[in-house]
Amino acid sequence: MTQVTFQATPGTVETRWYLVDARGQTLGRLAVNVARILRGKHRPQFTTHVNTGEHVIVVNARDIVVTGRKRSLKTYDRYSGYPSGRRTRTYDEAVQRDPTFPLMHAVRGMLQHNTLGAEQLKRLRVYPGSEHPHEAQRPQKITFGELGEIIVAGNR
């Protein structure tokens, strides 16, 4: 008798919608957990070359916490490719301009840097306040435990 390893295919994967409240959570720890869900690594059906992840809605992104002196020392760089084309912003400046940028930037860096990662990133929606237009999808409210486990609200 031969054993066959399960391989998910794009047509067989069912996705769910999760809602995460970012108020008071640390930027890096939240980004790691969100990237795990987007990638699909929390599922037993995880397959590396197929998008097995879920849709994630993050609300209250302006209330994310960073530790230490990162508010003033952490920088985000862009480079246009031209001489003296480097532009730098601190964390505070980035949050003032777009409160969703630090989380999107952190999660983007944790996903694969190819078309699959871009497809997974499209499933992330980040909103600075508590309002979001995805009530029709009936997202499940979740939190993350100390070891990154997903805790669905009401299932404790």
N, C-alpha and C positions, 0 to 999 in steps of 0.2 A: 504494500500500500504506500502510495506516495503522498507526501504532505505538500500542500500548495499555499504559498504565501498570499495573503489577501492584498490586492492592489485596487485602490479606489479609482473610479473613472469619473470624469466631469459630470456625466448625466446622473450618477447614482448618489451624489452628495447632497444631503438636505441641510440647509443653513438655518440658523436661528438668529434672532436679534437680541443683543444684550445692551443694557443701559448701565453705565458706570458713573457714579458721582465722584468727581475729582476733588471736591472741597476737603482741604487739609491733608491730602495725600502727597507724598514725595514724588517729584518728577521722574526720576530714574526708575524707582520701584514700580510706579504705575505704568510707565512705558514698557517695561519688561513684560508685565502681565498682559497688557493689551496686545503686544506683539505676539505673544504665545497664542492668544485666542485668534487673532487675525491669521496666523500661520496654520492653525489647526492642530497644534501639538498637544492639546489637551484631550483630543479624541483618540479612541483606540483605532479608528480607521485612518489615522494620519498616513499620508503618502507624500513623499518628498516632492514629486513632480506634478502634483495636482493641487488645486486650490481647495483644501478641505476646511478652511477657516470659516468663522462666523462674521456677522455684521456687528460692529461695536459703535455705540453712541456714547460719547463722553460729554457730560454737562459740567458746568461750573469750572471751566478750564482756567479762568482768571484767578481762581483761589488755590491753585497748585502751589505747593511749598518747595523751596530749595533750601538745602542746609548750608551751614557755614557762611562764607562770604561770597557765595556764587552769584548773588544778586548783582554785585558790582564788579566781580572779577571774571565771571564766565563770559566768553565772547563768541559771537557767531561771525564767521568770515565768508565773504564772497569774493571771487576774483573774476574779472571780465576777460582776462587774457591779454589786456593791453598794459603797457608800462604805467605804473602807478594806478592800476585799476582795482586794487584791493580795497574792499569796504568792510569795516568792522563795526559791530554793534554789541553792546553789553546785553545781559539778560533783561535788565530793567527797560532798556530802550526797545528791545524786541517785544516785550509784553505790552508796552505802551502802544506800539504800532499795531500789533496783532496778538491778542491774548492766547490764540490757539497755536501760534507758531512753535513755541518750545516743545510742546508735546508732539506735534506732527513731525518736527525735525528729529526728535529722539526716537520715535517709533520708526520713521523712515530709515534711520541708520541701523535699526535692529532687524529689518527685513532683508530678504535677498535683493541684490542689486541687478535685477533682470526683469523680464516682462511679467513673470509670476509674482515678484515682489510688488510691482506696480499695480497689478490686478488685486492683490491683497490689500494694498493701501487704499484703494478706492472704496473698500468696505468700512473704512474708519470715518466717522463723522464727529467733529469736535466743535462744541459750542461754548462761547465764553460765559453765558448765563445758564439759568436752569430751564429755559424754554427750548424745545426742539420740535420740528414738524413731522416726527415719525411715530405719532401715536397710532396710526392705522396699522403699523407692523406689530403692535403689541409687544414691545421689548420687555424682556425679563430683567428686573433689577438685580445686579450682582455686586458682591464685594469680594475682596481677595484676602485669604488667610495669611498667616505669617510665612508659610512655605509656598505661597503662590496658588494654593488651591482655590477653586471657584466656589463661592458660597452664594447660592441663589436665595434671594429674599423670600422668607416664609418657609424654607426647607431646612431649617436648622435643627 
